[in-house]
Amino acid sequence: MVHTDHLGAAQGSLRPFHRDSRCTGASQVFHLARRMAGLQLLALSVCLVMGTALAQPHLEVKKERCKLTKELEEGPFYLPTALLLRSNITEAQPGIPLTLQVLVEDPDCKPLPGIIVDIWSANSTGFYSGYARDAPKFPKDCTTAKGNPCGFGDKCTTPDGKPCGFPGPPHGGGDRPHPHPHPHHPEPTTDETFLRGIALTAVNGVAEFQTIIPGWYPGRAVHIHVKVHAPQINTTRLSDSHVIHTGQFFFPEDILSQMEGLDPYTQDTVHRVLNKDDHDFQQDPTQILDVALAHPDSLANGATGKISVVIDQFRAEVEPVAHESMLPVAR
């Protein structure tokens, strides 16, 4: 085998074979070797081209993953004055333990540290903190004129024609979506703050929360709300940040089917809307959590849910956050 550092010298020593008739056989062998080397190079080129073509779907998948995450409605139960800097937001609420890991990335798929992730959800029986737990709920046979599960603000009836439902702004349930992604917020009726909180993304771009899998309420599939705030440069106060994304996270149906049979979710007598029938899920079916059970055979022992949110941190302010009561953020 000829070392590449001495390839020129080796070729020079072979040149007399081209001019010496006594070395015709050796010359033929040399030319054959060169042709074989050429074929090997050609084969390598073909492999590289084919490899590039085969790798192209990977590039497309990567590109798709880094599209900006679609905005979804905020819903009526956001409390901007209840922004608590904490990773454990459970406050002893009963339910299936959930470790929620939110990866925040930019359009180049680079993780973004120091971004504020703000989440809130209903409890295991479908109520949000800040609002009376004895609020009216719809019976399972309360439906719209089209036969869909009743949502807030829909005109609904029972099978015997009696009116049912709850007046208020619709927010994605029933027959119609909310007309605006940031609806009017009804005044809170309690000072509870369970299942609400904010956390900063770490150096790997992940913000982690300890919470529960939420329950459901009329007109909506099971979901968790999220806002992403971008801090201003050279500041450590949350009140100086601005909202650059509002969205929702959903759960796989197989997880929800298991959940329905477990306490305390069995206490919820309201019809559970499937993902496919939820207006917001239909807007962006990609925002579904990747759920792994803590123990393979038992959802009751808890789970971890992972999801990525792609944002443009330099995007113009979507919604101002201007509340004097907000907590300072340690950087």
MOWODA-V503752 format. One record per residue. N is the residue number from 1. RES is the residue in one letter. PSI is psi as a letter, one per 20 degrees, with the letter a starting at -180 (NA if undefined). NEAR is the number of other ideal C-beta (glycine too) atoms within 12 Angstrom. Layout:
# MOWODA-V503752
N | RES | PSI | NEAR
N | RES | PSI | NEAR
This chain:
# MOWODA-V503752
1 | M | p | 6
2 | V | p | 16
3 | H | p | 9
4 | T | h | 10
5 | D | h | 8
6 | H | k | 12
7 | L | g | 14
8 | G | g | 13
9 | A | h | 13
10 | A | g | 16
11 | Q | h | 17
12 | G | h | 13
13 | S | i | 16
14 | L | i | 22
15 | R | g | 16
16 | P | h | 15
17 | F | h | 21
18 | H | h | 18
19 | R | i | 12
20 | D | o | 13
21 | S | h | 11
22 | R | i | 10
23 | C | k | 18
24 | T | g | 14
25 | G | g | 13
26 | A | h | 20
27 | S | g | 20
28 | Q | g | 14
29 | V | g | 15
30 | F | g | 23
31 | H | h | 18
32 | L | g | 14
33 | A | g | 19
34 | R | g | 17
35 | R | g | 14
36 | M | g | 14
37 | A | h | 16
38 | G | g | 14
39 | L | h | 14
40 | Q | g | 14
41 | L | g | 14
42 | L | g | 14
43 | A | h | 14
44 | L | g | 14
45 | S | g | 14
46 | V | g | 14
47 | C | g | 15
48 | L | g | 14
49 | V | g | 14
50 | M | h | 13
51 | G | g | 13
52 | T | g | 14
53 | A | g | 14
54 | L | h | 12
55 | A | i | 15
56 | Q | g | 14
57 | P | h | 12
58 | H | g | 14
59 | L | g | 15
60 | E | g | 13
61 | V | g | 13
62 | K | g | 17
63 | K | g | 15
64 | E | g | 17
65 | R | h | 22
66 | C | j | 24
67 | K | q | 23
68 | L | p | 27
69 | T | p | 33
70 | K | q | 22
71 | E | p | 29
72 | L | r | 36
73 | E | q | 34
74 | E | h | 33
75 | G | r | 42
76 | P | i | 35
77 | F | k | 38
78 | Y | p | 36
79 | L | n | 35
80 | P | i | 30
81 | T | j | 22
82 | A | k | 33
83 | L | o | 34
84 | L | p | 29
85 | L | n | 27
86 | R | q | 27
87 | S | h | 24
88 | N | o | 23
89 | I | j | 39
90 | T | g | 30
91 | E | l | 21
92 | A | j | 16
93 | Q | p | 31
94 | P | q | 23
95 | G | r | 37
96 | I | p | 38
97 | P | p | 29
98 | L | p | 41
99 | T | o | 29
100 | L | p | 41
101 | Q | o | 33
102 | V | o | 47
103 | L | p | 34
104 | V | p | 44
105 | E | r | 31
106 | D | r | 30
107 | P | i | 23
108 | D | j | 17
109 | C | k | 22
110 | K | p | 20
111 | P | q | 26
112 | L | o | 36
113 | P | q | 23
114 | G | j | 30
115 | I | q | 42
116 | I | p | 43
117 | V | p | 50
118 | D | o | 47
119 | I | q | 43
120 | W | q | 41
121 | S | r | 42
122 | A | r | 41
123 | N | a | 39
124 | S | i | 34
125 | T | j | 28
126 | G | j | 37
127 | F | q | 33
128 | Y | q | 38
129 | S | q | 31
130 | G | i | 29
131 | Y | q | 35
132 | A | p | 17
133 | R | i | 23
134 | D | k | 10
135 | A | q | 25
136 | P | q | 22
137 | K | q | 29
138 | F | p | 38
139 | P | r | 23
140 | K | h | 20
141 | D | j | 20
142 | C | o | 35
143 | T | r | 31
144 | T | r | 29
145 | A | h | 17
146 | K | i | 16
147 | G | j | 17
148 | N | q | 29
149 | P | q | 36
150 | C | p | 40
151 | G | r | 43
152 | F | p | 37
153 | G | i | 29
154 | D | q | 34
155 | K | o | 22
156 | C | r | 36
157 | T | q | 21
158 | T | r | 17
159 | P | h | 13
160 | D | j | 10
161 | G | j | 12
162 | K | p | 13
163 | P | q | 18
164 | C | r | 27
165 | G | a | 32
166 | F | p | 30
167 | P | q | 17
168 | G | r | 28
169 | P | p | 28
170 | P | q | 34
171 | H | l | 40
172 | G | i | 41
173 | G | a | 44
174 | G | c | 36
175 | D | i | 23
176 | R | q | 22
177 | P | r | 28
178 | H | p | 29
179 | P | i | 15
180 | H | q | 18
181 | P | i | 28
182 | H | m | 24
183 | P | r | 23
184 | H | p | 18
185 | H | p | 22
186 | P | q | 23
187 | E | p | 13
188 | P | q | 22
189 | T | i | 17
190 | T | r | 18
191 | D | j | 14
192 | E | q | 25
193 | T | j | 25
194 | F | q | 33
195 | L | k | 42
196 | R | p | 41
197 | G | r | 37
198 | I | q | 37
199 | A | q | 36
200 | L | q | 35
201 | T | q | 37
202 | A | a | 20
203 | V | h | 14
204 | N | j | 20
205 | G | j | 28
206 | V | p | 29
207 | A | p | 41
208 | E | p | 30
209 | F | q | 38
210 | Q | o | 27
211 | T | b | 44
212 | I | r | 39
213 | I | p | 43
214 | P | r | 48
215 | G | a | 41
216 | W | r | 41
217 | Y | r | 42
218 | P | p | 42
219 | G | i | 43
220 | R | q | 46
221 | A | r | 40
222 | V | p | 44
223 | H | r | 46
224 | I | p | 43
225 | H | q | 40
226 | V | q | 44
227 | K | q | 44
228 | V | p | 44
229 | H | p | 44
230 | A | p | 36
231 | P | q | 32
232 | Q | q | 23
233 | I | q | 13
234 | N | k | 8
235 | T | q | 19
236 | T | j | 20
237 | R | p | 25
238 | L | h | 37
239 | S | i | 24
240 | D | j | 24
241 | S | r | 38
242 | H | q | 31
243 | V | p | 35
244 | I | i | 36
245 | H | p | 40
246 | T | p | 36
247 | G | a | 40
248 | Q | q | 45
249 | F | q | 43
250 | F | r | 42
251 | F | q | 39
252 | P | q | 28
253 | E | h | 24
254 | D | h | 16
255 | I | g | 31
256 | L | h | 34
257 | S | g | 17
258 | Q | h | 22
259 | M | h | 34
260 | E | h | 28
261 | G | j | 17
262 | L | q | 27
263 | D | q | 17
264 | P | j | 23
265 | Y | h | 32
266 | T | i | 17
267 | Q | i | 20
268 | D | o | 31
269 | T | j | 20
270 | V | q | 34
271 | H | p | 31
272 | R | p | 34
273 | V | p | 35
274 | L | q | 23
275 | N | g | 32
276 | K | i | 15
277 | D | j | 27
278 | D | p | 38
279 | H | g | 34
280 | D | h | 39
281 | F | h | 33
282 | Q | h | 21
283 | Q | h | 24
284 | D | n | 28
285 | P | i | 20
286 | T | i | 25
287 | Q | l | 36
288 | I | p | 30
289 | L | q | 35
290 | D | o | 22
291 | V | p | 30
292 | A | p | 19
293 | L | q | 25
294 | A | h | 18
295 | H | p | 14
296 | P | h | 9
297 | D | j | 9
298 | S | o | 16
299 | L | h | 33
300 | A | h | 23
301 | N | i | 18
302 | G | r | 26
303 | A | r | 35
304 | T | p | 28
305 | G | p | 40
306 | K | q | 22
307 | I | q | 37
308 | S | q | 39
309 | V | p | 47
310 | V | p | 37
311 | I | r | 41
312 | D | o | 25
313 | Q | i | 34
314 | F | j | 14
315 | R | q | 22
316 | A | q | 12
317 | E | p | 19
318 | V | g | 24
319 | E | p | 25
320 | P | q | 17
321 | V | o | 32
322 | A | n | 17
323 | H | p | 19
324 | E | h | 14
325 | S | i | 16
326 | M | q | 27
327 | L | q | 24
328 | P | q | 17
329 | V | p | 30
330 | A | p | 13
331 | R | NA | 20
